[in-house]
Amino acid sequence: MAAETTLRLRNDFSELSAVADSTTEFLEANGSGPDIVFAANLAIEELVTNIIKYGYDDANEHEITIHLAKHPDHFAIRICDDGHRFNPFDQPPPDTTLPAAEREIGGLGIHFVRNMLDSCSHEWSEGKNIVTVTKNL
């Protein structure tokens, strides 16, 4: 059986540290080690930062939900937002063979998420982006 929790935040960068604290507390309370906690927090920070920065055309308050589930063999993070329809995993990976000064700006955070986690998916349902990432334990 999975241990689960749902976090809700506004589209405001000031909420990210509380989300990281809650994520860490949930995962540690359910037996996750530092590598899992780091991967989860990195994924959440990168994905939610992109939503806040690029997801909305207005200055209105929007709710972003983060559902965490710790299963016996993996953990899963599902992030839902009502921003622009956008699949972060459709973007081409950055060319990391180029020197940093020659690379295009952006995409490195999603690259880290793709490489640190075992699965990454996006769906669009009822006007919402639903991004799910998992990490095998």
C-alpha positions as CSV (number, residue, x, y, z in Angstrom):
1,M,0.0,0.0,0.0
2,A,1.2,3.5,-0.8
3,A,1.7,6.4,1.6
4,E,0.3,9.5,-0.1
5,T,-0.1,13.2,0.4
6,T,-1.2,16.2,-1.6
7,L,0.4,19.6,-1.5
8,R,-1.2,22.7,-2.8
9,L,0.6,25.9,-3.6
10,R,0.0,29.2,-5.4
11,N,1.9,30.2,-8.5
12,D,4.4,32.1,-6.4
13,F,8.1,31.3,-6.0
14,S,7.9,32.1,-2.2
15,E,6.0,28.8,-1.8
16,L,8.7,26.6,-3.1
17,S,10.7,26.3,0.1
18,A,7.7,25.2,2.1
19,V,6.9,22.6,-0.6
20,A,10.5,21.3,-0.4
21,D,10.2,21.1,3.4
22,S,6.9,19.2,3.2
23,T,8.3,16.8,0.5
24,T,11.4,16.1,2.6
25,E,9.3,15.5,5.7
26,F,6.9,13.1,3.9
27,L,9.6,11.1,2.2
28,E,11.8,10.8,5.2
29,A,8.8,9.8,7.4
30,N,8.2,7.0,4.9
31,G,11.7,5.6,4.8
32,S,13.3,7.4,1.9
33,G,17.0,8.1,1.9
34,P,18.8,11.3,0.9
35,D,19.2,10.3,-2.8
36,I,15.4,9.9,-3.2
37,V,14.7,13.1,-1.3
38,F,17.1,15.0,-3.5
39,A,15.7,13.6,-6.7
40,A,12.1,14.4,-5.6
41,N,12.9,18.0,-4.6
42,L,14.9,18.6,-7.8
43,A,12.1,17.4,-10.0
44,I,9.5,19.5,-8.1
45,E,11.5,22.6,-8.1
46,E,12.4,22.4,-11.8
47,L,8.9,21.5,-12.9
48,V,7.0,24.0,-10.7
49,T,9.5,26.8,-11.5
50,N,8.7,26.3,-15.2
51,I,5.0,26.4,-14.5
52,I,5.3,29.6,-12.5
53,K,7.6,31.3,-15.0
54,Y,6.0,30.3,-18.2
55,G,2.6,28.8,-17.6
56,Y,0.4,31.8,-17.2
57,D,-0.4,35.0,-19.1
58,D,-2.1,36.8,-16.3
59,A,-1.1,37.9,-12.8
60,N,-4.0,36.0,-11.2
61,E,-3.5,33.5,-8.4
62,H,-3.5,29.9,-9.7
63,E,-3.3,26.6,-7.7
64,I,-0.7,24.0,-8.5
65,T,-1.2,20.6,-6.8
66,I,1.6,18.1,-6.1
67,H,0.6,14.6,-5.3
68,L,3.3,12.4,-3.7
69,A,3.0,8.7,-3.4
70,K,5.6,6.3,-1.8
71,H,5.0,2.8,-3.0
72,P,7.1,-0.3,-1.9
73,D,9.1,-0.3,-5.1
74,H,9.0,3.4,-6.3
75,F,7.8,6.9,-5.6
76,A,5.7,9.0,-7.8
77,I,5.1,12.7,-8.1
78,R,2.1,14.1,-10.0
79,I,2.0,17.8,-10.6
80,C,-1.2,19.5,-12.0
81,D,-1.6,23.0,-13.2
82,D,-4.1,25.1,-15.2
83,G,-1.5,26.9,-17.2
84,H,-0.8,26.8,-20.9
85,R,-0.8,23.3,-22.4
86,F,2.9,22.3,-22.3
87,N,4.7,19.0,-22.3
88,P,8.2,19.7,-20.9
89,F,9.4,16.3,-22.0
90,D,8.7,17.1,-25.7
91,Q,11.6,19.6,-25.7
92,P,14.9,18.4,-27.2
93,P,17.6,17.7,-24.7
94,P,20.4,20.3,-24.5
95,D,23.6,19.6,-26.2
96,T,25.8,19.1,-23.2
97,T,28.8,18.4,-25.4
98,L,29.1,22.1,-26.1
99,P,30.9,24.5,-23.8
100,A,28.5,26.3,-21.5
101,A,29.0,29.6,-23.2
102,E,27.9,28.1,-26.6
103,R,24.8,26.3,-25.3
104,E,21.3,27.8,-25.7
105,I,19.8,29.0,-22.4
106,G,17.2,26.7,-20.8
107,G,16.4,23.0,-20.8
108,L,19.1,21.9,-18.4
109,G,16.7,21.5,-15.4
110,I,14.3,19.2,-17.4
111,H,17.4,17.3,-18.6
112,F,18.4,16.6,-15.0
113,V,14.8,15.5,-14.2
114,R,14.8,13.1,-17.2
115,N,18.2,11.6,-16.1
116,M,17.6,11.3,-12.4
117,L,14.2,9.8,-12.6
118,D,13.0,6.5,-14.2
119,S,9.9,7.7,-16.0
120,C,8.5,11.1,-17.0
121,S,5.1,11.7,-18.7
122,H,2.7,14.5,-19.5
123,E,-1.0,14.5,-20.3
124,W,-3.6,17.2,-20.9
125,S,-6.9,16.6,-19.3
126,E,-9.9,18.9,-18.6
127,G,-7.8,22.0,-19.2
128,K,-4.9,20.9,-17.0
129,N,-1.3,19.8,-17.5
130,I,-0.6,16.6,-15.5
131,V,3.0,15.7,-15.3
132,T,4.0,12.4,-13.6
133,V,7.5,11.4,-12.7
134,T,8.6,8.2,-10.9
135,K,11.8,6.8,-9.4
136,N,12.4,3.2,-8.7
137,L,13.6,2.3,-5.3
